[in-house]
Amino acid sequence: MQYWLLKSEPAAYSIDDLARDGRTPWDGVRNYQARNFMRDEMKVGDVIFFYHSNIKEPGIVGEGAVCSTPYPDETAFDAQDPHYDPKSSRESPRWYLVDICFKKKYACGLSLAQIRSVNNLCDMRVAQKGSRLSVTPVSKEHALVIRATVT
């Protein structure tokens, strides 16, 4: 099992939206490294840490799981969608996604400031200045510290 951090602006899609929906495709990712993580490395059952970004106090707010194998991101083919990519086609898709499923919302999340202040978490990718990837791996050690801190 692997661990991942997935970022979303809560105004676009929040942990509460995932709780309501139960399952959602993680679409619209348009960064090759993030795409490669989803397409090549994510497996069904992997744990995801849901991170709210671009808010006053960004941070990890809940957990989910990868609940599908990777498949082409249909938003890339829809000219009306903001994530449309004219260079991507069904015959040769450029962008992939996985479905994620809700597991739990944390009663007390883990803010970015807290992540940066915890010795065992301060080297996480999300804590690094300029880290903008919406999908990043999380080490097992970091995952254990996150879970111990939020529970």
N, C-alpha and C positions, 0 to 999 in steps of 0.2 A: 504494500500500500504506500502511496505517495501523498504528499500534502501540497496544497496550492493556495495562493492568495489571489482572489478575484476582486478587482476594484469596480465600483459603480457609484455614480453620483446618485444620491437618494431621490433627487427630483426626476431622474430618468428611470431608475429601477432600484428599489430599496429592499432590505431584508423583509420588511412587512409585505411587499409585493410578492416576494418569493414564498413567504409563509402562506399568503392567500392562494397563490397559484399552485404551490406544491412542487411544480416542475416547470422549467423554462429553458429554451435554447439560449445559450450564451452567444448571441449574435452580434454583428457589427464590429468585431475586433479587426482592426486594420493596421496591425503591426506584424511584421513577418516573424519576429522572435516569439511574440505572444501566440501567433497562429501556430508556429512550430511546436510550442509546448502543448497546445490543445490537440493538434493533429498527430503528433509523433510520440508524445509521452504520457498523456492523460489516459487513465484506464478506469473502467467502471468500478465504482467502490472507493476511488480515491477521495480523500477528505478535502473540502474547500473551506477556507476561511473567507467569509464575506466582509468586505471592507468598504465603508462609506467614504468617498473622496469628495474633494472640492466643497467642503462645508467648514464651519467654524472649528469644530473639533473632529477631524477625520480619525477613523480607527476601525478596528475589527469589531463587528457587531453581532456576528452569528456564524453558524456552521451549516454546511450542506455536503453534498456528495456528487461526484460525477456519476450520472445515471444513464449514459449512452456512449456508444463508441463514436468517434469523430465522423462527421458527415459534412458535405458542402453547405456553406452559409447561403441560403436562398436570398437574403437581402442584397447580396452582391449582384443578382440578376434582375432586380426590380428597379427600373429607371425612376420610379416615383419614391423610392426609399432613400433616405439620407446616406445610407451606406453603400449605395450603388457603385459598382466598379465596372466600367465599360470594357475593361481588359479581361474580365473574368467571364467564363461561359460554362454552361452545364457540361460541355464536352471536355473542357479543360479548366476546372474550377481553381481559383487562386486562393479562396478563403474558406476556412473550415471552422466548425464549432463543435461543442459537446452540449448535451443537456445537463443541467444541474438540478438537484432535488434539495428541498428544504429539510434540515435536520433540527436546528434549534436557533432561537434568538437568545443572545446573552442578556441576562438581567442587568449586568454592568459590563459594558464593552471594554475594549482595550484601546485607548487613544494612541495616536501617533506619538504624542509627548511621552506617554508611559512606555511605549515600545522603545523609544530612544533612551529612556532613563534606566531600563532594566538591563543589567550587565549581560544576561544571556540572550537578549533580543536585539541589542543596539546594532548588531551587524546584519540584521535582516535587510534584504534589498529595499523594502518599502521605507526603511529608516535612512537610506542614503540620499543625500541631496541630489536633486535632478532625476530621481527614479520615477519614471512615468509609465512604465509598463502596466497594463491592466491585468495581466496574468503572469504570476511569478511563482517559481517553486519555493516551498518552505521545507526546511530540513526537519527530520523527525525530532531532533533536539529542540528546535524552536517550537514545533507543534506541541510538545509536552509542556513547555514553559507557558505557552499561550493558554492551554487548557487548564493548567494549574493556577494561573493568574486570574482567569475569568470565573472559576467555579468556587 
